[in-house]
Amino acid sequence: MVRDQEAIKRDIEKHRDALAANVDELSARVSPKRLADDAKTTAKNTFDEPKVKYSVIAVAVLIVLLLLRKLLR
């Protein structure tokens, strides 16, 4: 079955458009601003968990107490 030249051109154009859409989507996914925003959101969501939040607060208090102890000796 022989395809005519116009059908081949339409097929190439369709695949070119699909490839361009894929490249645009990949570019948007790996943009530095988006990656930074995603990391910031993940960190915020992780910190909002009570176990993590209170653990970080406890460690910070411990560090402050150790520093005060060292300074006052």
Backbone torsions as a table, in degrees:
resi	resn	phi	psi	omega
1	MET	NA	118.6	-177.2
2	VAL	-96.4	128.5	177.8
3	ARG	-90.5	140.2	179.1
4	ASP	-76.0	163.7	-174.3
5	GLN	-62.1	-36.6	-179.9
6	GLU	-66.4	-38.3	178.6
7	ALA	-65.5	-39.8	178.6
8	ILE	-64.9	-43.3	179.3
9	LYS	-62.4	-43.1	178.5
10	ARG	-62.6	-40.8	179.6
11	ASP	-63.9	-43.7	178.4
12	ILE	-63.1	-43.9	-180.0
13	GLU	-63.1	-41.2	179.0
14	LYS	-62.0	-44.7	179.9
15	HIS	-69.1	-34.6	177.6
16	ARG	-64.1	-43.2	178.3
17	ASP	-64.1	-41.7	178.9
18	ALA	-64.1	-41.1	179.0
19	LEU	-65.2	-41.5	178.6
20	ALA	-62.9	-40.1	178.4
21	ALA	-64.5	-40.7	178.6
22	ASN	-64.5	-41.9	179.3
23	VAL	-64.5	-41.7	177.9
24	ASP	-62.1	-42.2	179.8
25	GLU	-65.2	-42.4	178.3
26	LEU	-64.5	-39.7	178.5
27	SER	-61.8	-40.7	179.5
28	ALA	-67.7	-36.5	-178.5
29	ARG	-67.7	-33.7	-174.1
30	VAL	-105.6	15.9	178.3
31	SER	-68.0	138.4	-177.7
32	PRO	-56.7	-39.1	180.0
33	LYS	-63.5	-43.5	-179.8
34	ARG	-67.1	-41.4	178.5
35	LEU	-62.0	-41.2	178.6
36	ALA	-65.5	-42.3	178.5
37	ASP	-63.5	-40.9	178.2
38	ASP	-64.0	-42.2	179.3
39	ALA	-65.0	-40.8	179.2
40	LYS	-63.5	-44.2	179.3
41	THR	-64.1	-42.5	178.9
42	THR	-63.0	-43.9	179.5
43	ALA	-63.6	-42.4	179.7
44	LYS	-64.0	-44.6	179.7
45	ASN	-64.7	-37.6	178.5
46	THR	-66.7	-43.8	-178.8
47	PHE	-67.3	-27.3	-180.0
48	ASP	-72.9	-12.6	176.1
49	GLU	-71.3	132.4	-175.6
50	PRO	-56.2	-41.4	-179.0
51	LYS	-60.7	-43.3	-178.4
52	VAL	-71.1	-46.7	-177.3
53	LYS	-58.0	-49.1	-177.0
54	TYR	-71.7	-29.9	175.6
55	SER	-66.4	-43.2	179.0
56	VAL	-64.7	-42.0	178.2
57	ILE	-62.7	-42.7	179.8
58	ALA	-62.6	-42.5	178.7
59	VAL	-64.9	-41.6	179.3
60	ALA	-63.0	-42.7	178.3
61	VAL	-63.5	-42.2	178.7
62	LEU	-60.9	-43.3	179.2
63	ILE	-63.7	-43.8	179.0
64	VAL	-61.7	-44.2	179.5
65	LEU	-63.0	-41.5	178.2
66	LEU	-65.0	-40.0	178.0
67	LEU	-66.2	-42.3	177.5
68	LEU	-63.1	-41.1	179.1
69	ARG	-61.6	-43.5	-179.4
70	LYS	-66.3	-40.6	-179.0
71	LEU	-69.1	-34.0	-175.8
72	LEU	-87.4	-3.9	179.2
73	ARG	-84.2	NA	NA
